Amino acid sequence: MNELELKHLDLDELSRKARLSPRLRQHLNIHTNHNELCQRLFNGIEPDSYIRPHRHSIDGKKELLLAIRGSFSLFIFDNSGHIDQIINFGADSNLDPCLGAEVSPASWHTVLSKSPGSVLLEIKEGPFNPIHAKELAP
């Protein structure tokens, strides 16, 4: 994506595509390729979208999740699959006191959207290797 495209990013359009997607989410990369040292993307996530719990222990990279619009719950699980912590965050400061969270590579986690039209900004160290990016929970 070049600078001009980024300036005209339409979050409503991203949310519309997420709403129409069978997975109820849609991402838009800001980085131009998987070799960039900083991977950045917007992720439109609708309520009822299921993101399988996972962690990033294989590549050992932290993940920063920031709410651009809407609100989310980040679930952190222990190694047995029990909920260890729930972090609520959102772009509406009246609802949630924090805007995001950084996730440790060893943490099993998932994110749930709590409101229609919610958009995350995800930032992670690159380069991106799809084989090592995620370890899915059993």
N, C-alpha and C positions, 0 to 999 in steps of 0.2 A: 504494500500500500504506500503510495507516495503522500507527500505533505498535503497536497490539494485534496486528495480523497479523505484524509483524516479530518480536515477542517469541515468537511461536509458529511461527516458520519451522522446517520439518521438512526437514533436509538429506537424510535417508533417503528421503523422498518425492520430493524433487527428483532424487536419484540414480536412483530407481526409474523415474521418467518418462524420464530420459536413457537408461537401459538399454533401455526399450521403444520409444524413438524411432528411426525409420529412420536419422537422422543421428547417433545415439548421443550426443546432447547435448540439454540443456534449460536455458533461462535463466528467471530470475525477476527482474523489475525491482523495485528498491527505490524508485526515483524514481516519482513519480506521473504525469508526462507528459514528452514530449520537449522541452518548453520550459524545464525546470529547468536551472539553471546548473551543476549537478553531476549527471552521469548515473552511476548505480550499479546494478549487477546481479550476481546470483549466476549462475554458469554451471556446471551439472553436466556434466562431460565424461567419457565412458567411453573406455577404450583402443579403438583402431581407428576413432575418430571422425576425419573428415577436415575440417580447417578450411583452406580454400584460402589459400595465402600472399597477403598483402595488406599495404598500408600506409595511413597516414592523412594523406598529404601534401596532399590537396585541402582538408581542413578544418584542417590544421596543428595538430592536437591530440595531446598525449601521451596514452598509455594506461598506467595502473597495473594490474598483474596481481598479485594476492596469493592464495597457496594457503590456503584455509580448511580443506581436507581433502584428503589424498592427495598425489600428486606429479606434476610436469609437467616437460616439456622445452620451452623456448622456443628456436626456431630463427630466427636472423637470417641473411638472405641478402644477397649483394651484388647489384648491378644486372644481373648476368649470370645470376642464379639459383643461384649456387654458395653453399653453406653457408659463412658467414663466422664464425659463433659459435653455440655451443649453451650455453644457461644452464639448468642443472637446478635446480629449486627445489621445495620442498614443505613441508607442515605438520608432517611428522614430522622433527624435528631430528636424529634418529639417521641418517636417510638423506640429507638435503640440508641444507647449512649455511645456505641463505638461504630466505626465505619468499616472495619475489616479485621482480619486475623492472618497471622503467618503460621503456616502448618509445617511442623517438623517432618523430615523425610521418613522417620520411623513411625509416625502416627497414622493409624488406620482412620480414615475419615470419609465423610460425604457431606454434601451441601444440599439443603432443601430451600426452595423459594417459598416465601410466605405471602407474596403478593404478585398479582398479574403485572407483567411489564418489567419485572426485575432484571437488572443487568449487573454482572460482575466484571471487574477488570482483574484478570489473572496475570501475574508476573512470576516468571521462573527463570533461573539461570539456564542458558543454552550451552552448547547446541542441543537440539531436541533429537532424541533417538527413540522412535516409537516402540522398539523392542524392549527398551529399558525404562520407559517413561512411567509405567504403572505396574504395580503388583496388585492384582484384584483379590479381594477377600474371597475365601471359599464359600 
